[in-house]
Amino acid sequence: MERQAMNALLRWKEQPRRLPLILCGARQVGKTWLMKEFGRRHFPHTAYINFDRNERMKALFSGELSIPRLLRGLSLECGMPIDPEQTLILFDEIQEVPEAIQALKYFAEDETHSFYILAAGSLLGIALHAGLSFPVGKVETLPLYPLSFPEFLRAMGEDGLLSLLESRDWSMISAFRERFAEWLKTYYFTGGMPAADAAYQARRDFSEVRRIQKQLLSDYEQDFSKHVPTVLIPRIRMVWNGIPAQLAKENKKFIYSVLRKGARAREFETAIQWLEDCGLCCRVPRVTRGGFPLKSYEDFGAFKLFLCDVGLLSAMADLDEKTLLEGNTIFTEFKGALTEQYVCQQLLSTLHLTPYYWSAESSSGEIDFLIQQGQGIVPLEVKAAENLRAKSLKSFTASNHLPFGVRLSLSDYRQQDTLINLPLYAVSVLSSVIEDRRTQEHS
């Protein structure tokens, strides 16, 4: 499977004085595969060290953290000499040896070599809450998400459809809208977890996909029990299992009382932060207006919580595969919760944008997402069905003096005054569409 993050790794490799790079993300999103594949393609030698239950590495990093000593120990561990100019050094499950995270700064500060060091840890965020001194300014981080919809298309052998999307030839794209919609429906069910997508690619078996997703969900819950203080486990489970219900309601924000009657924010804030640090969910903050920069208008008391993957959301909600055969009903399940989850996921993984949302204080008005691109703010309205009404979007665009807004729906691409309708399956080219519109306005 081709991953977009491979390009980011190549850019990192070409830096003359690179820092150690940490891949962050949930369990089973493909961090280990990506590191090894990167080494296989672009380095003469790869030294792979797994820190999980590795007493030798615990002993190594508990001693003197001099570079010659560490290199000697790492060479013995992986059974090969390490040439800093030719070898990619991979540290997997690095959170199991917190001293190794701290030691990354010594590799960064070494004046004789610029090491190629990649580290990954599925529970790295948790380790950072255990009194660990993180080497701020001495490492880079790269988030890795489940496969995006474009990555999914490529994995399914649909390079032609993906190239068509990237061309932005809207008349041709419209001609193939049914094929795009079918693949999008499939993606809502399979999501982007590599194991689930590999199973579907191999056998086109939805029941096997669902079995894998359920096992992943079970594994995550096992992590709750193994890595979290006992007092926190029930709250994490309540938040985690409550996300589908939260997204299905007409809430304008995450409602704590949905988890438990009388619940308060302070009781669950640590649990939510834990899930975020693990990469299992994403917090989308509310803003009070569409001003620049969006961060300065953030309402710290209101947010929405999304999962890391649309397929896991459909698995948690026990969506039956028969839903895929019933027209486009999958797009409206849970009042469009799957569709909002999908859009949020693409904004993060493909476009590398930080999503916000807006809701009115005293009315039903709401903008599903707001993004900041360059010096501009763009409101996004998400319509699960082919619904072309956009009263809130038009009103918000006008009242915040924004040049245009984008409506994401199953309808074809079109521009209507201050609105752009973009098909849901084309979210990956949103940034290019925005730049095209800005170019038109300035010409």
C-alpha positions as CSV (number, residue, x, y, z in Angstrom):
1,M,0.0,0.0,0.0
2,E,1.3,3.4,-0.9
3,R,1.2,5.9,1.9
4,Q,1.3,9.7,1.5
5,A,3.6,9.9,4.5
6,M,6.4,8.3,2.4
7,N,6.9,11.6,0.7
8,A,7.2,13.4,4.1
9,L,9.9,10.8,5.0
10,L,11.8,11.5,1.8
11,R,11.8,15.2,2.5
12,W,13.1,14.4,6.0
13,K,15.9,12.2,4.6
14,E,17.1,15.0,2.3
15,Q,17.6,17.5,5.1
16,P,21.3,18.2,5.7
17,R,20.9,18.3,9.5
18,R,17.9,16.3,10.3
19,L,16.5,15.6,13.8
20,P,15.3,12.1,14.9
21,L,11.7,11.7,13.6
22,I,9.0,10.1,15.7
23,L,6.0,8.6,13.9
24,C,2.9,9.1,16.1
25,G,-0.5,7.4,15.7
26,A,-2.9,4.8,16.9
27,R,-2.0,1.1,17.1
28,Q,-2.2,-0.8,13.8
29,V,-2.2,2.3,11.4
30,G,0.9,1.0,9.7
31,K,3.8,2.7,11.5
32,T,6.1,-0.3,11.6
33,W,5.4,-1.2,7.9
34,L,6.0,2.3,6.8
35,M,9.4,2.6,8.6
36,K,10.6,-0.8,7.2
37,E,9.4,-0.1,3.7
38,F,11.0,3.3,3.7
39,G,14.3,1.7,4.7
40,R,13.9,-1.0,2.1
41,R,13.4,1.5,-0.7
42,H,15.8,4.3,0.2
43,F,18.7,3.0,2.3
44,P,21.5,0.5,1.7
45,H,21.1,-0.8,5.3
46,T,18.3,-0.7,7.9
47,A,18.9,-1.4,11.6
48,Y,15.6,-2.4,13.2
49,I,15.3,-2.5,17.0
50,N,12.0,-3.4,18.8
51,F,11.9,-2.1,22.4
52,D,8.8,-4.2,23.4
53,R,9.8,-6.5,26.3
54,N,13.5,-5.9,25.4
55,E,15.5,-6.1,28.6
56,R,18.8,-5.6,26.7
57,M,17.6,-2.2,25.4
58,K,16.4,-1.2,28.8
59,A,19.8,-1.9,30.2
60,L,21.6,-0.1,27.4
61,F,19.6,3.1,27.7
62,S,19.7,3.0,31.5
63,G,23.5,3.4,31.4
64,E,25.8,6.0,30.0
65,L,24.2,7.7,27.0
66,S,27.3,8.4,25.0
67,I,26.9,8.0,21.2
68,P,29.8,5.5,20.7
69,R,28.4,3.3,23.5
70,L,24.8,3.4,22.2
71,L,25.9,2.6,18.7
72,R,27.9,-0.3,19.9
73,G,24.9,-1.7,21.8
74,L,22.5,-1.1,18.9
75,S,24.9,-2.9,16.5
76,L,25.1,-5.9,18.7
77,E,21.3,-5.9,19.1
78,C,20.5,-5.9,15.4
79,G,23.5,-8.0,14.4
80,M,25.1,-5.6,11.9
81,P,27.5,-2.6,12.0
82,I,25.8,0.8,11.9
83,D,27.3,3.3,9.5
84,P,25.6,6.7,10.3
85,E,25.9,7.8,6.7
86,Q,24.3,4.7,5.2
87,T,22.1,3.1,7.8
88,L,18.5,3.9,8.8
89,I,18.0,3.2,12.5
90,L,14.5,2.2,13.4
91,F,13.3,2.3,17.1
92,D,9.9,0.5,17.3
93,E,7.6,0.7,20.4
94,I,10.1,3.2,21.8
95,Q,7.7,4.1,24.6
96,E,8.6,0.9,26.3
97,V,12.0,2.4,27.2
98,P,11.4,6.0,28.1
99,E,15.1,6.6,28.5
100,A,15.5,5.9,24.8
101,I,13.1,8.8,24.0
102,Q,15.3,11.1,26.1
103,A,18.4,9.8,24.4
104,L,17.2,11.0,21.1
105,K,18.5,14.5,22.0
106,Y,22.0,13.1,22.2
107,F,21.8,11.8,18.6
108,A,20.4,15.2,17.5
109,E,23.2,17.1,19.2
110,D,26.0,15.0,17.9
111,E,28.3,17.2,15.8
112,T,30.1,14.5,13.8
113,H,27.1,12.8,12.2
114,S,23.5,13.6,11.2
115,F,21.8,10.3,12.0
116,Y,18.9,8.8,10.2
117,I,16.7,7.8,13.2
118,L,13.0,6.9,12.9
119,A,11.1,6.0,16.0
120,A,7.5,4.8,16.5
121,G,5.3,4.1,19.5
122,S,1.6,3.4,19.4
123,L,1.3,4.5,23.1
124,L,3.8,7.3,23.0
125,G,1.3,9.8,24.2
126,I,0.7,7.9,27.4
127,A,4.5,7.6,28.1
128,L,4.7,11.4,27.9
129,H,2.3,11.6,30.9
130,A,4.5,9.4,33.1
131,G,6.9,12.1,34.2
132,L,9.0,11.7,31.1
133,S,11.3,14.6,30.1
134,F,10.5,14.9,26.3
135,P,13.4,16.2,24.2
136,V,11.6,19.4,23.0
137,G,13.3,20.9,20.0
138,K,15.5,17.9,19.5
139,V,13.0,15.7,17.6
140,E,10.5,16.0,14.8
141,T,7.1,14.3,14.9
142,L,5.0,13.0,12.0
143,P,1.4,11.9,12.6
144,L,0.3,8.8,10.8
145,Y,-3.4,8.2,10.3
146,P,-5.5,5.3,8.8
147,L,-5.5,5.2,5.0
148,S,-7.2,8.2,3.5
149,F,-9.8,7.8,0.7
150,P,-7.2,8.5,-2.0
151,E,-4.8,5.9,-0.4
152,F,-7.7,3.5,-0.2
153,L,-8.4,4.0,-3.9
154,R,-4.8,3.3,-4.8
155,A,-4.7,0.2,-2.6
156,M,-7.8,-1.1,-4.5
157,G,-6.1,-0.6,-7.8
158,E,-8.1,2.4,-8.8
159,D,-5.2,4.6,-9.8
160,G,-7.2,5.8,-12.8
161,L,-10.0,7.2,-10.7
162,L,-7.5,8.8,-8.3
163,S,-5.7,10.5,-11.3
164,L,-9.1,11.7,-12.6
165,L,-9.8,13.3,-9.2
166,E,-6.5,15.0,-9.1
167,S,-7.0,16.4,-12.6
168,R,-10.1,18.2,-11.5
169,D,-11.7,17.5,-14.8
170,W,-15.2,18.0,-13.4
171,S,-17.2,17.0,-16.5
172,M,-15.3,13.7,-16.7
173,I,-15.5,13.2,-12.9
174,S,-19.3,13.6,-13.1
175,A,-19.5,10.9,-15.8
176,F,-17.9,8.5,-13.3
177,R,-19.8,9.7,-10.2
178,E,-21.5,6.3,-9.6
179,R,-18.1,4.5,-9.5
180,F,-16.8,7.1,-7.1
181,A,-19.9,6.8,-4.9
182,E,-19.7,3.0,-4.8
183,W,-16.1,3.2,-3.6
184,L,-16.9,5.8,-1.1
185,K,-19.7,3.6,0.3
186,T,-17.2,0.8,0.6
187,Y,-14.7,3.0,2.3
188,Y,-17.4,4.1,4.9
189,F,-17.6,0.4,5.8
190,T,-14.0,-0.7,5.5
191,G,-12.4,2.5,6.7
192,G,-8.6,2.9,6.5
193,M,-7.1,0.5,9.0
194,P,-4.4,-1.3,6.9
195,A,-5.4,-4.8,8.0
196,A,-9.0,-4.3,7.2
197,D,-8.2,-2.8,3.8
198,A,-5.7,-5.6,3.0
199,A,-8.4,-8.2,3.8
200,Y,-10.9,-6.5,1.5
201,Q,-8.3,-6.1,-1.3
202,A,-7.5,-9.8,-1.1
203,R,-11.0,-11.3,-0.8
204,R,-13.7,-8.6,-1.1
205,D,-15.2,-10.2,2.0
206,F,-17.0,-7.6,4.2
207,S,-17.6,-10.1,7.0
208,E,-13.8,-10.6,7.3
209,V,-13.3,-6.8,7.3
210,R,-15.8,-6.5,10.2
211,R,-14.1,-9.3,12.1
212,I,-10.8,-7.5,11.9
213,Q,-12.3,-4.2,12.9
214,K,-14.0,-5.8,15.9
215,Q,-10.7,-7.4,16.9
216,L,-9.0,-4.0,16.7
217,L,-11.6,-2.5,18.9
218,S,-11.2,-5.3,21.4
219,D,-7.4,-4.8,21.4
220,Y,-7.8,-1.1,22.1
221,E,-10.0,-1.9,25.1
222,Q,-7.3,-4.3,26.3
223,D,-4.9,-1.4,26.1
224,F,-7.2,0.6,28.4
225,S,-6.8,-2.1,31.1
226,K,-3.0,-2.6,30.6
227,H,-1.7,1.0,30.4
228,V,-4.1,3.2,32.4
229,P,-4.5,3.8,36.1
230,T,-7.4,1.7,37.4
231,V,-9.5,4.7,38.5
232,L,-9.4,6.1,34.9
233,I,-10.4,2.9,33.0
234,P,-14.2,3.2,33.5
235,R,-14.2,6.8,32.3
236,I,-12.1,6.1,29.2
237,R,-14.5,3.3,28.3
238,M,-17.5,5.5,28.8
239,V,-16.0,8.2,26.5
240,W,-14.8,5.7,23.9
241,N,-18.1,3.7,23.7
242,G,-20.1,6.9,23.8
243,I,-18.6,8.5,20.7
244,P,-21.1,6.9,18.2
245,A,-24.1,8.2,20.3
246,Q,-22.6,11.6,20.6
247,L,-22.1,11.9,16.9
248,A,-25.6,10.6,16.1
249,K,-27.3,13.2,18.2
250,E,-28.2,16.8,17.2
251,N,-25.6,18.1,19.7
252,K,-23.7,21.2,19.0
253,K,-20.9,19.9,21.3
254,F,-19.8,16.9,23.3
255,I,-22.4,16.4,26.1
256,Y,-20.9,14.9,29.3
257,S,-24.4,14.0,30.6
258,V,-24.8,11.6,27.7
259,L,-22.1,9.5,29.3
260,R,-23.5,9.5,32.7
261,K,-26.3,11.5,34.4
262,G,-24.8,14.5,36.2
263,A,-21.3,14.0,34.7
264,R,-19.0,17.0,34.6
265,A,-16.1,18.0,32.4
266,R,-13.4,17.7,35.1
267,E,-14.3,14.0,35.6
268,F,-13.6,13.1,32.0
269,E,-11.0,15.6,30.7
270,T,-8.1,13.3,31.5
271,A,-9.9,10.3,29.8
272,I,-10.5,12.3,26.6
273,Q,-6.9,13.6,26.6
274,W,-5.7,10.0,26.9
275,L,-7.7,8.9,23.9
276,E,-6.4,11.8,21.9
277,D,-2.7,11.1,22.9
278,C,-3.2,7.5,21.7
279,G,-4.4,8.7,18.3
280,L,-7.7,7.0,18.8
281,C,-9.9,10.1,18.6
282,C,-9.7,13.7,17.5
283,R,-11.1,16.7,19.3
284,V,-12.6,19.4,17.0
285,P,-13.0,22.7,19.0
286,R,-15.8,25.2,18.6
287,V,-15.0,28.8,17.5
288,T,-17.2,31.8,18.3
289,R,-16.8,33.3,14.8
290,G,-15.0,32.8,11.5
291,G,-12.2,35.2,12.1
292,F,-8.5,34.9,11.4
293,P,-6.7,33.1,13.0
294,L,-9.3,30.6,14.1
295,K,-7.3,29.6,17.1
296,S,-7.9,33.0,18.7
297,Y,-11.7,32.4,18.6
298,E,-11.6,29.0,20.2
299,D,-14.3,28.2,22.8
300,F,-12.4,26.0,25.3
301,G,-15.6,24.7,26.8
302,A,-17.1,23.2,23.7
303,F,-15.9,20.6,21.2
304,K,-16.9,17.6,19.2
305,L,-15.1,14.2,19.4
306,F,-14.5,12.0,16.4
307,L,-12.8,8.6,16.0
308,C,-9.6,8.1,14.1
309,D,-11.4,6.0,11.4
310,V,-14.8,5.9,9.8
311,G,-14.7,2.1,9.4
312,L,-14.2,1.7,13.2
313,L,-17.1,4.0,13.8
314,S,-19.3,1.8,11.5
315,A,-18.1,-1.3,13.3
316,M,-18.8,0.2,16.8
317,A,-22.3,1.0,15.5
318,D,-22.8,-2.5,14.1
319,L,-23.6,-1.3,10.7
320,D,-24.6,-4.3,8.6
321,E,-23.0,-4.8,5.2
322,K,-26.5,-4.9,3.7
323,T,-26.6,-1.2,4.2
324,L,-24.1,-0.9,1.3
325,L,-26.7,-2.4,-1.1
326,E,-29.5,0.0,-0.1
327,G,-28.9,2.9,-2.4
328,N,-27.1,5.7,-0.6
329,T,-28.6,5.2,2.9
330,I,-25.2,4.6,4.4
331,F,-24.5,8.3,3.8
332,T,-27.5,9.3,6.0
333,E,-27.0,6.7,8.8
334,F,-26.8,8.2,12.3
335,K,-28.0,11.5,10.8
336,G,-24.9,11.8,8.7
337,A,-22.4,11.0,11.5
338,L,-20.4,8.7,9.3
339,T,-20.2,11.4,6.7
340,E,-18.9,14.0,9.2
341,Q,-16.4,11.5,10.5
342,Y,-15.2,10.8,6.9
343,V,-14.7,14.5,6.2
344,C,-12.9,15.1,9.5
345,Q,-10.6,12.2,8.8
346,Q,-9.7,13.5,5.3
347,L,-9.1,17.0,6.5
348,L,-6.5,15.6,8.9
349,S,-4.9,12.8,6.9
350,T,-4.9,14.1,3.3
351,L,-5.0,17.9,3.7
352,H,-3.1,18.3,7.0
353,L,-5.6,20.9,8.1
354,T,-6.8,21.5,11.7
355,P,-10.7,21.5,11.7
356,Y,-12.9,23.6,13.9
357,Y,-16.7,24.1,13.9
358,W,-19.1,26.9,14.7
359,S,-22.5,26.9,16.3
360,A,-24.8,29.8,17.2
361,E,-25.3,30.6,20.8
362,S,-29.1,31.0,20.6
363,S,-30.3,29.4,17.4
364,S,-29.9,26.1,15.5
365,G,-27.3,27.6,13.1
366,E,-24.2,25.5,12.7
367,I,-21.2,25.2,10.4
368,D,-19.9,21.6,10.4
369,F,-16.2,22.5,9.9
370,L,-14.1,25.6,9.5
371,I,-10.6,25.4,8.1
372,Q,-7.8,28.0,7.8
373,Q,-5.8,27.8,4.6
374,G,-3.1,30.4,4.0
375,Q,-4.5,33.8,5.2
376,G,-8.1,32.8,4.6
377,I,-11.0,31.1,6.4
378,V,-13.3,28.6,4.6
379,P,-16.5,27.3,6.1
380,L,-17.5,23.8,5.2
381,E,-21.1,22.4,5.2
382,V,-21.4,18.6,5.1
383,K,-24.6,17.2,3.5
384,A,-24.8,13.4,3.7
385,A,-27.5,13.3,1.0
386,E,-28.0,15.3,-2.2
387,N,-29.4,18.2,-0.3
388,L,-28.5,21.5,-1.8
389,R,-30.0,23.9,0.7
390,A,-27.3,25.9,2.5
391,K,-29.0,28.5,4.5
392,S,-26.6,28.4,7.5
393,L,-23.6,28.4,5.2
394,K,-24.8,31.4,3.1
395,S,-25.6,33.3,6.3
396,F,-22.3,32.5,8.0
397,T,-20.3,33.4,4.9
398,A,-22.0,36.8,4.6
399,S,-22.0,37.7,8.3
400,N,-18.2,36.9,8.6
401,H,-17.4,38.7,5.3
402,L,-15.9,35.5,3.8
403,P,-15.5,35.4,0.0
404,F,-17.0,31.9,-0.3
405,G,-18.0,28.7,1.5
406,V,-17.9,25.0,0.4
407,R,-20.8,22.6,0.6
408,L,-19.7,18.9,0.5
409,S,-22.5,16.6,-0.8
410,L,-23.1,13.8,-3.3
411,S,-24.0,16.4,-5.9
412,D,-21.6,17.2,-8.8
413,Y,-19.1,20.1,-8.7
414,R,-20.5,23.5,-9.3
415,Q,-20.0,27.1,-8.3
416,Q,-23.0,29.2,-7.3
417,D,-22.1,32.8,-6.3
418,T,-20.4,32.5,-2.9
419,L,-20.9,28.7,-2.7
420,I,-18.8,25.9,-4.2
421,N,-20.4,22.4,-4.2
422,L,-17.7,19.7,-4.0
423,P,-18.6,16.0,-4.2
424,L,-17.8,14.1,-1.0
425,Y,-15.5,11.8,-2.8
426,A,-13.4,14.8,-3.9
427,V,-12.5,16.1,-0.4
428,S,-8.9,15.3,-1.2
429,V,-8.6,18.1,-3.7
430,L,-10.3,20.7,-1.5
431,S,-7.2,22.7,-1.1
432,S,-6.7,22.9,-4.8
433,V,-10.3,23.9,-5.4
434,I,-9.9,26.7,-2.9
435,E,-6.8,28.0,-4.6
436,D,-8.5,27.7,-8.0
437,R,-11.4,29.9,-6.7
438,R,-9.0,32.5,-5.2
439,T,-7.1,32.7,-8.5
440,Q,-10.4,33.3,-10.3
441,E,-11.3,36.1,-7.8
442,H,-7.9,37.8,-8.3
443,S,-7.9,37.6,-12.1
